[in-house]
């Protein structure tokens, strides 16, 4: 039960002021290049199976998943892919703050509409970034789990797959929201965002276990907020000292190597 009692302070900065779009502010920076590396690794997943719908989630809140998902979506758009970024974290939405747009209508507007003929384009907005559209969360509902687990949501994703080259979804932390696990089963893959010195190893391990129960493959993990002066061994695969890393999967071997913790 300790897993659910220990809670770190929730950072509300992104909710108030939006995610930092380093890929726009400083596209030549090392961190921007690392986001492009994440995009490249996702593209490699297309070899055996086309990957068009991906989600970013985390074990618990304040891991940086909204910042990662927004910047990766931007790099995809910059590469010429028609991309849509969806804020499906209906508990702590951030996308409207990131792009400074109204959140009066959004995903929940579509999911609660009684009209099956409602055009999604009526609530999808241009981001100001070429090739990137955004769908904000919309008004926060009392029943986010029911909405995101509905057939209406699955149908919406299928429709968007026909319109866009990439559908990127920012999902709520999987240990905090039951709908995250259910929704990922309808997607081509999921990426787990882990924040160094913040994410509890036991929580991350449980998050991976829950994701493995779905039919959606875990495409990898992004190690966020890496200390450039810290010891190596925080990731399996690629690790970067400037803030972000990318790796493939998680299992017993990775745990022995010290994934999400110091080397043993």
N, C-alpha and C positions, 0 to 999 in steps of 0.2 A: 504493500500500500504506500510505501515511501515515494514511489514514482509519482503518485497523484497529490501527495502532501507538499512536496518541495516545488515551489513556484517562484521563478525569478521575476523581478520587476518587469512589467510589460512596457516596452518603449512605444510611446504614442506619437513620436516625431513624424513618422511616415504618414500616419493617418491625418495629421494636421497640415503638414507641408508637402506631402507627396514624396515619392522615391527620388533619389538623386540619379539623374540620367547622365552618367559620366560618358556614355557612348555618344551623346550629343554635345555635351559641354566641352569634352576633350577627347575627341575620337582617336588621337594619336598617342594617348597615354598607355602605359603598360597594362592598366586594369581593363581599358577598352579592348586591347588586343586579347586579353584573356577571355573576355566575353565572346569575342569572335572565335576563339579556340573552342569554347563551349558549343557555339553554333556549328563549327566544323565537326566536332565529335558527334553531334546529333545527326548531321548529314551522313556520317558513316553508318549510322543505324539503318539507313535506307537501302543498304545493299541487299538484304534478304527480304525485307518487308517495308513497304512504303510507310513512312512516319509523317502523318499530317496533323495529328491531334496530340498535343503533349500538355502535361500539367506540371506545375511546380508546387510542391508542398513542403512541409517541415514537420518535425515531431511536435513542437509547441510554438507558441507565438514569439515574435521578436527575433526570428532567426535571419531575417533579411530576404525572404522569398519573393516579396513584392518588388524589391529593388532588382533582384536577379532576373525575375520573369520579364520585367519591363525592359531591361537593358538587352537581354537575349532577343526579345521580340524586335527591338530596334535594329539589332545587327542582322536579323533575318530580312527585315524590310530593306535595309541598306544593301543587301546582297541581291536585291531585285525580286524577292519573293513577296507576293501579295499576302500580307499577314494581318490577322486580327488578334488583338489581345483582350481577353475577357476577365473581368474581375468577378470571380465566383466565391470570394471570401465575403459572405453575407453578414458576418459578425464584425469584422474589422476591415471594411473596404477602404482602398487607398487610391484607386486608379483615377478617380475624378480630381483628387487633389494633385496627383502627379502631373496631369495634363491641364489642370485649371479649367475644368468644364463643369457644368451643372450635373448633379446626380439625381435630379427630380424624376428622370426616366432612365431605365436601364434594363438589366437582365431580369430583375423581378417584375418589371412592367410586362415583359413578354410572357413570363411564366405564369402570371396571374391573370392575363387577359382572357376574357371569355370568348373573344373572337379568334377562331382558329385561322382566320385570314389575315390577322395582324401582320404587317410587313416588318420584318426585323430591321430593315434599312431605316425605318422611321426613328429608331433609337440608337442605331450604330452611328458613331461620329468619326470624322476625320481627326487624326491626331496632330496634324501639322508636320508629320514626318512622312515623306513620300513612301507609298506602298503599305503604310500602317494605319489600320482602322482600330477603334477601341469601342468596347461595350462595357460601360460602367456597371456597378452593381445595382444601382437604383435604390429606391427606399428600402431600408432594412426591414424585413418581414418578421413576424413572430414565429414563423415555421420554416426556417431556411432548410432544414433537413428534408422536409416533405417536398419542397420546391425543386431542389437539386437532384433528388432521387426520382423525380417524376419522368414519365415517358415523354412529356413535353420537352424536358431538358435534353434527353437523348436525341429526340427528333431535331431539335434546334442545332445541335452539334453536327448531325448528319447533313443538314441543309447548308451549314456554314462550310463544311468540307467541300461542297460543290462550288462554292463561291471563292474560296481562298486556298492558297498554296499551303499555308500553315495556320493552324488554330492553336493559340497559346493561352492556357488557362491558369490563373492565379487562384489556387484553392486554399481553403482554411487548413490550419494544422491538423494532421490526421488524428492525433490523440485528443483533440478538442472537438472534432466534428465528425459524426458518424457518416455523413453524406459524402465526405471526401473519399473514403474507401470504396463506397458504392459507385461513385461517379467515375473513378479511375478505371473501373472495369470496362467502361465504354470507350476508352481512349487507346491510342497506339502506344503510349508510354508515359512514365512518370519520372520526374527527377526530384530527388530529395535535397533540400537545402539545409546545411548544418553549420551552425555558427560556433567557431572555436571559443572555448572558455565560457560558453553559454549553454549549449545543448548538452543535456545529460546523456551519457553513454547508454544508460539503461532505457531512456526514453527513445533514443534513436534506434536502438535495437528492436524495441517494440514496434516502432513505426515501420521498420522494414518487414517485420513479421506480418503486420496487417496488410502491407502492400503486396506481399507475396501471395496472400490469399485471393487476390484479384487476378483476372486474366490479363491485365495490363502489365507488360514487362517494366521492371525498374531499369531505366536507361542509364542511370548513374547517380552521382551525388555532386553537389557543389559545396566545397568548403569555403565558408564565408568568414570575413574578418580575421584572416590569418595574420599572426604576428611575425613580421619579417625577422625579428631577432630571436624568435623562439626556436625550440628544437625541431628537427625534421621528424617526419613520421605521423603527420596529422592526416594524411590522405593515402589512398591506394590508387595508383595510377599517376595522374599528373598533379603536382602540388606547386602552388605559387606563393611566394612570400609577400606579395603586394596587396593581397586582399581576397583573391578568389582562386579556387582550384577545381579540377574536374577529375572524376574517377569513375571506375566501372564497378557497380554492384557492391555487395556486402555479404560476407559469410564467415565461416569459422576461420578460414585462412586470413581474411582481412582483420578479424578481431585479434588474432595472434600477432599480427604485424603492428597492432596499435591503432587501428582506425578509430577516429573520434577520441583519441586519448594519447598519452605519452607512450613511447616505445617501451615494451616490457623487457 
